[in-house]
Amino acid sequence: MSTTIPDSGTSDSIVIRTATPADYAAIAELTVDAYEADGHLADENGYRETLADVAGRASAGEILVAAEGPDVLGAVLFMAQPGSAYSEIARSGEAEFRMLAVAPKAQRRGIGERLVRACLDRARAAGAQAVVISARDFIQGPLRLYARLGFVRIPERDWSPIPGVQLVALKYDLTASPSNEDNSAPPAAHAPVSPPS
Ligand SMILES: CC(C)(COP(=O)(O)OP(=O)(O)OC[C@H]1O[C@@H](n2cnc3c(N)ncnc32)[C@H](O)[C@@H]1OP(=O)(O)O)[C@@H](O)C(=O)NCCC(=O)NCCS
């Protein structure tokens, strides 16, 4: 089933839908390209192979894509509940998404925001109370995107998967925003996201 999200921007031809195996090669390519372009793969730690293994993560949740006609321009792995091998910081009642990526040529059109909003919608529909994510501490673009949508830092859950890679934990409280139209305002209870110093 596909969902066209009628928010603002210049991406009206973009459709957010569940990926099929026919999309996996394109998802692998755009995800590696996007992470590479933003400097995530500078440390040789095997993450490139993990990002490229789309079939391997397909059973962990729902892979969503942003498609424009035949072109797959963005993707994300959404997990409605914790428990899979890909789940990192989600606890009971929390959804999580990972490996959000938009092809470098298609960035800054609002596609990343649409994919995040689609995850929030699915989490809400699944009855989750919150959506949690981890982000590299040096990437200011994604942190701005998450802050704009209402994610807040939860520093007590920051963590490091391997030496030299520091991740900040972020949370979107679904109990504080009942609808997708309403999720631009950050909940007041936590400090807003700001790029780490
Ligand atoms: C993070 C990422 C997914 C964002 O994708 P995106 O499609 O560019 O995201 P958006 O277009 O929704 O928002 C990005 C910026 O473009 C701006 N933008 C959105 N629509 C726009 C438009 N029509 N024209 C110009 N700018 C626009 C947004 O305001 C935002 O600006 P900001 O950086 O000042 O906050 C992408 O940069 C990426 O793949 N990065 C590498 C992988 C990564 O870091 N993933 C996240 C891991 S936590």
PDBQT file of the ligand as one rigid body, heavy atoms in Angstrom, charges set to zero:
ROOT
HETATM    1  C1  LIG A 201      19.537  13.132   6.411  1.00  0.00    +0.000 C 
HETATM    2  C2  LIG A 201      18.942  13.027   5.016  1.00  0.00    +0.000 C 
HETATM    3  C3  LIG A 201      18.142  11.728   4.929  1.00  0.00    +0.000 C 
HETATM    4  C4  LIG A 201      18.005  14.230   4.767  1.00  0.00    +0.000 C 
HETATM    5  O1  LIG A 201      17.384  14.042   3.508  1.00  0.00    +0.000 OA
HETATM    6  P1  LIG A 201      16.728  15.267   2.688  1.00  0.00    +0.000 P 
HETATM    7  O2  LIG A 201      15.779  14.683   1.731  1.00  0.00    +0.000 OA
HETATM    8  O3  LIG A 201      17.777  16.155   2.170  1.00  0.00    +0.000 OA
HETATM    9  O4  LIG A 201      15.931  15.990   3.871  1.00  0.00    +0.000 OA
HETATM   10  P2  LIG A 201      14.945  17.248   3.718  1.00  0.00    +0.000 P 
HETATM   11  O5  LIG A 201      14.963  17.755   2.329  1.00  0.00    +0.000 OA
HETATM   12  O6  LIG A 201      13.639  16.843   4.312  1.00  0.00    +0.000 OA
HETATM   13  O7  LIG A 201      15.612  18.296   4.692  1.00  0.00    +0.000 OA
HETATM   14  C5  LIG A 201      16.980  18.676   4.521  1.00  0.00    +0.000 C 
HETATM   15  C6  LIG A 201      17.097  20.167   4.346  1.00  0.00    +0.000 C 
HETATM   16  O8  LIG A 201      16.539  20.544   3.103  1.00  0.00    +0.000 OA
HETATM   17  C7  LIG A 201      15.636  21.634   3.313  1.00  0.00    +0.000 C 
HETATM   18  N1  LIG A 201      14.619  21.536   2.288  1.00  0.00    +0.000 N 
HETATM   19  C8  LIG A 201      13.498  20.784   2.295  1.00  0.00    +0.000 A 
HETATM   20  N2  LIG A 201      12.783  21.013   1.181  1.00  0.00    +0.000 NA
HETATM   21  C9  LIG A 201      13.504  21.900   0.444  1.00  0.00    +0.000 A 
HETATM   22  C10 LIG A 201      13.312  22.502  -0.799  1.00  0.00    +0.000 A 
HETATM   23  N3  LIG A 201      12.235  22.240  -1.533  1.00  0.00    +0.000 N 
HETATM   24  N4  LIG A 201      14.268  23.336  -1.254  1.00  0.00    +0.000 NA
HETATM   25  C11 LIG A 201      15.382  23.592  -0.533  1.00  0.00    +0.000 A 
HETATM   26  N5  LIG A 201      15.618  23.068   0.673  1.00  0.00    +0.000 NA
HETATM   27  C12 LIG A 201      14.686  22.224   1.155  1.00  0.00    +0.000 A 
HETATM   28  C13 LIG A 201      15.124  21.409   4.695  1.00  0.00    +0.000 C 
HETATM   29  O9  LIG A 201      14.623  22.600   5.256  1.00  0.00    +0.000 OA
HETATM   30  C14 LIG A 201      16.357  20.954   5.384  1.00  0.00    +0.000 C 
HETATM   31  O10 LIG A 201      17.140  22.081   5.729  1.00  0.00    +0.000 OA
HETATM   32  P3  LIG A 201      18.094  22.080   6.992  1.00  0.00    +0.000 P 
HETATM   33  O11 LIG A 201      19.269  21.219   6.626  1.00  0.00    +0.000 OA
HETATM   34  O12 LIG A 201      18.487  23.477   7.199  1.00  0.00    +0.000 OA
HETATM   35  O13 LIG A 201      17.293  21.517   8.126  1.00  0.00    +0.000 OA
HETATM   36  C15 LIG A 201      20.064  13.047   3.939  1.00  0.00    +0.000 C 
HETATM   37  O14 LIG A 201      20.849  14.198   4.115  1.00  0.00    +0.000 OA
HETATM   38  C16 LIG A 201      20.979  11.824   3.977  1.00  0.00    +0.000 C 
HETATM   39  O15 LIG A 201      20.677  10.815   3.339  1.00  0.00    +0.000 OA
HETATM   40  N6  LIG A 201      22.103  11.927   4.701  1.00  0.00    +0.000 N 
HETATM   41  C17 LIG A 201      23.090  10.825   4.764  1.00  0.00    +0.000 C 
HETATM   42  C18 LIG A 201      22.609   9.707   5.636  1.00  0.00    +0.000 C 
HETATM   43  C19 LIG A 201      22.252  10.163   7.046  1.00  0.00    +0.000 C 
HETATM   44  O16 LIG A 201      22.951  10.951   7.661  1.00  0.00    +0.000 OA
HETATM   45  N7  LIG A 201      21.119   9.652   7.541  1.00  0.00    +0.000 N 
HETATM   46  C20 LIG A 201      20.638   9.978   8.847  1.00  0.00    +0.000 C 
HETATM   47  C21 LIG A 201      21.255   9.085   9.841  1.00  0.00    +0.000 C 
HETATM   48  S1  LIG A 201      20.725   9.524  11.488  1.00  0.00    +0.000 SA
ENDROOT
TORSDOF 0
